[in-house]
């Protein structure tokens, strides 16, 4: 298993072996995005700078302040090449930063290491039931905490489920007021303004939805559960896990710890993320579920059409009886066990680190 708290020290030690003098610049605590959160490790001023913006997605405009600060504070001579350690593959946002700042691209899958640390104890959790032994009570489960700005797609997802009269079939979390951005209907304007999307139907649908909770009925808001498996009991009685990823609208391959939650829980899943991210996940050795439903949604470039196609899969599963879904779980057990065993394996963790080390040494 991995210790994410020593992650940047591990990177620093490897970089020292490659270059001798090096700086590793990163953000602390996890998820921070501000200049005041910058930390660094230093073994000399005459080597490359490894800028680790690998925890959160790259956002043109929003992240420029950090990059400007790093270049002003740390880049002083011709030896200070800047290598951007990032977790985005085939990313338009990354291309913007690479061109603007003339950095070198070090891609790796950061969230493999974070998820390995955060979820390592669940192999001993007795509440996670073998798939063929589960009793289905709900057809799906869908967590939707942050719904503002770029994550307003989650509001469209919930609004469409409501329009199809599917909310009663699932465990769904959703706040009328996003805990970070405010009123959910007002936040839909982001999607309208950035992608010319008709939001009127969704606004009307959401106006009739009350607060939706899964396991926090007494809470005023949905707490951040990034580092834990939330609502394990409710997951175990739900057939399908709807992964509502951090990124959705953009062209990039970028997955977070969210994709590993159903893998640890041994649940089948659909993915609400950027196009081609299901294929990206498979490239790391995981199996998905095209034997049981249509996964062509993953190749749909249009974001609204992709969302509706995912909800089509959910709708068809909602029409199945609980007994049929229990039989399907039994059929899927080997796939679900494979995914969990592969995630927990040293081989998977080693392959992710070897991929990173290979990328780093290419620039030595």
C-alpha positions in Angstrom: 0.0 0.0 0.0 1.0 3.6 -0.5 1.5 6.5 1.9 0.4 9.7 0.0 1.9 11.9 2.8 5.4 11.0 1.6 4.5 11.3 -2.1 6.4 14.4 -2.9 9.4 13.3 -0.8 9.4 10.2 -3.0 9.4 12.3 -6.1 12.1 14.6 -4.7 14.4 11.6 -4.0 13.9 10.2 -7.4 14.6 13.6 -9.0 17.8 14.0 -7.0 19.1 10.7 -8.3 18.3 11.9 -11.9 19.5 15.5 -11.7 21.3 16.1 -8.4 20.1 19.7 -8.0 16.4 20.0 -8.2 13.3 21.8 -6.8 10.0 20.1 -6.3 7.2 22.6 -5.9 3.7 21.3 -4.8 0.5 22.4 -3.0 -0.5 21.5 0.5 -2.9 20.5 1.9 -4.5 18.2 -0.7 -6.8 20.0 -3.1 -5.3 23.4 -2.5 -5.2 25.8 -5.4 -3.8 29.0 -4.0 -0.3 30.6 -4.0 -0.2 30.6 -0.2 -0.5 26.8 -0.3 2.8 26.4 -2.2 5.4 24.2 -0.5 8.8 23.1 -2.0 11.7 20.8 -1.5 15.2 22.0 -2.6 18.6 20.5 -3.3 20.1 23.3 -5.2 19.4 26.3 -7.6 21.1 24.9 -10.7 18.7 22.3 -11.8 15.1 21.7 -13.1 12.0 22.7 -11.3 9.3 20.1 -11.0 6.0 21.9 -10.6 3.5 19.4 -9.3 0.0 20.6 -10.2 -1.3 17.0 -10.1 -4.1 16.9 -7.5 -6.7 19.1 -9.2 -7.6 19.7 -12.9 -5.8 22.4 -14.8 -8.1 25.4 -15.6 -6.9 28.1 -18.0 -7.3 31.5 -16.4 -7.9 30.2 -12.9 -4.4 28.6 -12.5 -2.4 31.3 -14.2 -1.7 33.1 -10.9 0.1 30.1 -9.5 2.1 29.5 -12.6 3.1 33.2 -12.7 4.2 33.1 -9.1 6.3 29.9 -9.5 8.1 31.3 -12.5 8.8 34.6 -10.7 9.9 33.0 -7.5 11.9 30.0 -8.6 13.1 30.4 -12.2 16.4 32.3 -12.2 18.8 30.8 -14.8 19.0 28.7 -17.9 19.3 25.5 -15.9 15.9 26.0 -14.4 13.8 24.0 -16.9 10.2 23.7 -15.6 8.6 20.2 -15.8 4.9 20.2 -15.2 3.9 17.1 -13.3 0.2 16.7 -14.1 -2.5 14.1 -14.2 -4.1 15.0 -17.5 -3.8 13.1 -20.8 -4.8 14.5 -24.2 -5.8 17.7 -22.5 -6.6 21.0 -24.2 -6.2 22.8 -20.8 -2.7 21.4 -20.4 -1.8 22.4 -23.9 -2.7 26.0 -23.0 -0.3 26.0 -20.1 2.5 24.2 -22.0 2.4 26.8 -24.8 2.1 29.8 -22.5 4.8 28.9 -20.1 7.1 26.7 -22.3 7.1 23.9 -19.8 7.9 20.2 -20.3 5.1 17.7 -19.9 5.3 14.9 -17.2 2.0 13.1 -17.2 1.2 10.5 -14.6 -2.0 9.2 -12.8 -1.7 10.9 -9.4 -5.0 9.7 -8.0 -3.9 6.0 -8.2 -1.5 6.8 -5.4 -4.0 8.9 -3.4 -6.7 6.3 -3.7 -4.4 3.5 -2.7 -3.7 5.4 0.6 -7.2 6.6 1.3 -9.0 3.3 0.6 -6.5 0.7 1.8 -8.5 -0.1 5.0 -11.7 -1.2 3.2 -10.4 -4.6 2.3 -11.2 -5.4 6.0 -14.6 -3.7 6.0 -17.3 -6.3 6.7 -20.0 -4.1 5.3 -18.8 -4.6 1.7 -20.8 -7.7 0.6 -19.8 -10.1 -2.2 -21.8 -9.2 -5.3 -23.6 -12.5 -5.6 -24.7 -12.3 -2.0 -26.3 -8.8 -2.3 -30.0 -7.9 -2.1 -30.9 -5.1 -4.3 -33.3 -2.4 -3.0 -32.3 0.5 -5.2 -31.4 0.5 -8.8 -28.6 3.1 -8.6 -26.7 5.5 -6.3 -25.5 8.9 -7.4 -23.5 11.4 -5.3 -23.7 15.1 -6.3 -22.1 17.4 -3.7 -20.6 20.3 -5.7 -22.9 21.5 -8.5 -21.6 24.9 -9.4 -19.6 26.1 -12.4 -18.0 23.2 -14.3 -19.8 20.7 -12.1 -23.2 22.1 -13.0 -23.5 19.1 -15.3 -24.6 17.2 -12.1 -27.6 19.5 -11.9 -28.5 18.5 -15.5 -28.0 14.8 -14.5 -30.4 15.1 -11.5 -32.9 17.2 -13.5 -33.0 14.7 -16.2 -33.5 11.8 -13.7 -36.4 13.8 -12.3 -37.8 14.5 -15.7 -37.8 10.7 -16.4 -39.4 10.0 -12.9 -36.3 7.9 -11.9 -35.3 9.6 -8.6 -37.4 7.2 -6.6 -35.4 4.3 -8.0 -32.1 5.5 -6.6 -30.2 6.9 -3.7 -29.4 10.4 -4.8 -27.6 13.2 -2.9 -28.2 16.8 -4.1 -28.4 20.2 -2.5 -30.6 23.1 -3.6 -27.6 25.3 -2.7 -24.2 24.1 -3.7 -22.0 24.3 -0.6 -19.3 26.1 -2.6 -21.1 28.1 -5.3 -24.7 28.8 -4.1 -28.1 28.4 -5.7 -28.1 25.4 -8.1 -30.5 26.9 -10.6 -28.4 30.1 -10.8 -25.3 27.9 -11.3 -26.8 26.3 -14.4 -26.1 29.6 -16.2 -22.5 28.5 -16.3 -23.4 25.7 -18.7 -25.6 27.9 -20.7 -23.0 30.7 -21.1 -20.0 28.4 -21.8 -21.7 25.7 -23.9 -24.9 27.4 -25.3 -27.0 24.8 -23.6 -30.8 25.1 -23.1 -31.2 25.1 -19.3 -34.8 26.2 -19.0 -36.2 22.7 -18.8 -33.6 21.8 -16.1 -34.4 24.9 -14.1 -38.1 24.1 -14.1 -37.4 20.5 -13.1 -35.0 21.5 -10.3 -37.5 24.1 -8.9 -39.6 21.1 -7.9 -36.9 19.1 -6.2 -36.2 19.3 -2.5 -33.0 18.5 -0.7 -31.9 15.0 -1.5 -29.8 13.0 1.0 -28.4 9.5 1.2 -26.9 9.0 4.6 -26.9 12.6 6.1 -30.5 13.4 6.6 -29.8 15.6 9.7 -27.0 17.6 8.0 -27.5 21.0 6.5 -25.1 20.2 3.8 -23.5 17.2 2.1 -20.0 16.7 3.7 -16.9 16.2 1.6 -16.2 12.4 1.5 -13.2 12.3 -0.9 -11.1 10.2 1.3 -13.7 7.7 2.4 -16.4 5.4 0.9 -19.6 7.2 1.8 -22.8 5.4 2.6 -21.5 1.9 2.3 -24.8 0.3 3.4 -26.7 2.2 0.8 -24.1 1.3 -1.8 -24.5 -2.3 -1.0 -28.2 -2.2 -1.6 -27.8 -0.3 -4.8 -27.1 -2.1 -8.1 -25.3 0.6 -10.1 -22.8 3.3 -8.9 -23.0 6.5 -11.0 -19.6 8.0 -11.0 -20.0 11.8 -11.2 -16.4 12.8 -11.9 -14.7 16.2 -11.2 -14.2 16.9 -14.9 -16.9 16.6 -17.5 -17.1 19.3 -20.2 -13.5 19.4 -21.3 -11.4 17.4 -23.7 -9.0 15.5 -21.5 -8.5 12.1 -19.9 -8.6 12.9 -16.2 -10.0 10.7 -13.5 -9.8 11.1 -9.7 -10.3 8.9 -6.6 -14.1 8.9 -7.5 -13.6 6.2 -10.2 -12.0 3.9 -7.6 -14.9 4.0 -5.1 -17.2 1.5 -7.0 -14.1 -0.6 -7.8 -13.3 -0.9 -4.0 -17.1 -1.5 -3.3 -17.3 -4.1 -6.1 -20.1 -2.3 -7.8 -20.8 -2.0 -11.5 -20.7 1.6 -12.6 -21.4 4.1 -15.4 -19.1 7.2 -15.8 -20.2 10.8 -16.1 -16.9 12.3 -17.2 -15.2 13.6 -20.3 -15.5 11.6 -23.5 -13.1 8.6 -23.8 -12.4 8.3 -20.0 -13.9 4.9 -19.8 -11.4 3.7 -22.4 -8.7 5.5 -20.5 -9.6 3.5 -17.4 -9.5 0.3 -19.3 -6.0 1.1 -20.5 -4.9 0.7 -16.9 -6.1 -2.9 -16.8 -9.7 -2.5 -15.5 -12.7 -4.2 -16.9 -16.0 -2.4 -17.6 -19.5 -3.6 -18.5 -20.2 -3.6 -22.2 -21.4 -7.2 -21.8 -24.4 -6.0 -19.9 -25.2 -2.5 -21.4 -24.2 -0.1 -24.1 -21.0 1.8 -23.2 -20.9 3.7 -26.5 -21.7 6.8 -24.4 -18.0 7.1 -23.7 -17.3 8.1 -27.3 -19.9 10.8 -27.6 -18.2 14.1 -27.8 -21.2 16.3 -27.3 -21.5 16.8 -23.5 -25.3 16.9 -23.2 -25.8 13.9 -25.6 -23.3 12.0 -23.5 -25.1 12.8 -20.3 -28.4 11.7 -21.7 -26.9 8.5 -23.0 -25.6 7.7 -19.5 -29.0 8.4 -18.1 -30.5 6.1 -20.8 -28.5 3.3 -19.4 -29.7 4.1 -15.9 -33.3 4.3 -17.1 -33.1 0.8 -18.8 -31.7 -0.7 -15.6 -34.5 0.9 -13.6 -36.9 -1.1 -15.6 -35.3 -4.4 -14.5 -36.6 -6.1 -11.4 -34.5 -6.4 -8.3 -34.2 -10.1 -8.9 -32.9 -9.6 -12.4 -30.3 -7.1 -11.1 -29.2 -9.6 -8.4 -28.7 -12.2 -11.1 -26.7 -9.7 -13.1 -24.5 -9.0 -10.1 -23.8 -12.8 -9.8 -22.8 -12.9 -13.5 -20.5 -9.9 -13.0 -18.8 -11.1 -9.9 -15.6 -12.2 -11.6 -15.3 -8.8 -13.3 -15.9 -7.0 -10.1 -13.5 -9.1 -8.2 -10.8 -8.6 -10.9 -11.1 -4.9 -10.7 -10.8 -4.8 -6.9 -7.9 -7.2 -6.8 -6.1 -5.4 -9.5 -6.6 -2.0 -7.8 -5.3 -3.4 -4.5 -2.3 -5.2 -6.0 1.3 -4.2 -5.7 1.6 -4.9 -9.5 -0.9 -2.1 -10.3 0.8 0.4 -7.9 4.2 -0.6 -9.3 3.1 -0.2 -12.9 1.7 3.3 -12.1 5.0 4.3 -10.4 7.1 2.8 -13.3 5.1 4.8 -15.8 5.8 8.0 -13.8 9.5 7.2 -13.4 9.9 6.4 -17.1 8.2 9.7 -18.0 10.6 11.6 -15.7 13.7 9.9 -16.9 12.9 10.8 -20.5 13.6 14.4 -19.7 17.0 13.8 -17.9 
